[in-house]
Amino acid sequence: EPEVTQTPSHQVTQMGQEVILRCVPISNHLYFYWYRQILGQKVEFLVSFYNNEISEKSEIFDDQFSVERPDGSNFTLKIRSTKLEDSAMYFCGDAAELNYGYTFGSGTRLTVV
Amino acid sequence: KNEVEQSPQNLTAQEGEFITINCSYSVGISALHWLQQHPGGGIVSLFMLSSGKKKHGRLIATINIQEKHSSLHITASHPRDSAVYICASSGSRLTFGEGTQLTVNP
């Protein structure tokens, strides 16, 4: 069964450093998403991406964050100048069509120290 | 703003019991998702439904659009069903509930 692949599974970084979280969506899916889950809290929406541009972003997704699809297959989330409160599990998700079923990656656990 | 509420937050059952997890949402939505999250953190999609009822194995999901309410049922529960079950409403994005931690004891 097709799956969404996320790398790395764990990342520890120093506060102030930049991190790039990577996702390989299912090949014929068109809608891509990043969500995050701070430990003990509910999953929160960060950003959606369609047709090579951001279609929607939450208030969390400020100038510290960026997304891109550099080579037509990978979908990346970059966090600049990480803060302690960026520590969370970050999930990539995709869907074949809008309001279609989602497939999620297994997540990247980011720890900022 | 859509709010998604789940109950109960925690549920402990004996193997074989019938389990129900409830979800309510505050505004009209295009679909409601039920998801499963295992201790490692990964999220698996169980159901997406916009009306009526869906069944997959021992899992059944129902939705009442008028009452803005959905339920997830597990029949003949088993310890391997132990996980966090999350409902999420669908519009242009998913809005997640807090999740229900289910523990099924042998």
Chai-1 contact restraints between the chains, C-beta under 6 A:
chainA,res_idxA,chainB,res_idxB,connection_type,confidence,min_distance_angstrom,max_distance_angstrom,comment,restraint_id
A,K42,B,F96,contact,1.0,0.0,6.0,A-B,restraint_1
A,K42,B,E98,contact,1.0,0.0,6.0,A-B,restraint_2
A,V43,B,F96,contact,1.0,0.0,6.0,A-B,restraint_3
A,F45,B,R93,contact,1.0,0.0,6.0,A-B,restraint_4
A,S48,B,R93,contact,1.0,0.0,6.0,A-B,restraint_5
A,E56,B,S92,contact,1.0,0.0,6.0,A-B,restraint_6
A,M89,B,G41,contact,1.0,0.0,6.0,A-B,restraint_7
A,N99,B,S30,contact,1.0,0.0,6.0,A-B,restraint_8
A,N99,B,A31,contact,1.0,0.0,6.0,A-B,restraint_9
A,N99,B,S90,contact,1.0,0.0,6.0,A-B,restraint_10
A,G101,B,S45,contact,1.0,0.0,6.0,A-B,restraint_11
A,G101,B,M48,contact,1.0,0.0,6.0,A-B,restraint_12
A,Y102,B,S45,contact,1.0,0.0,6.0,A-B,restraint_13
A,F104,B,I43,contact,1.0,0.0,6.0,A-B,restraint_14
A,S106,B,G42,contact,1.0,0.0,6.0,A-B,restraint_15
A,G107,B,G41,contact,1.0,0.0,6.0,A-B,restraint_16
A,G107,B,G42,contact,1.0,0.0,6.0,A-B,restraint_17
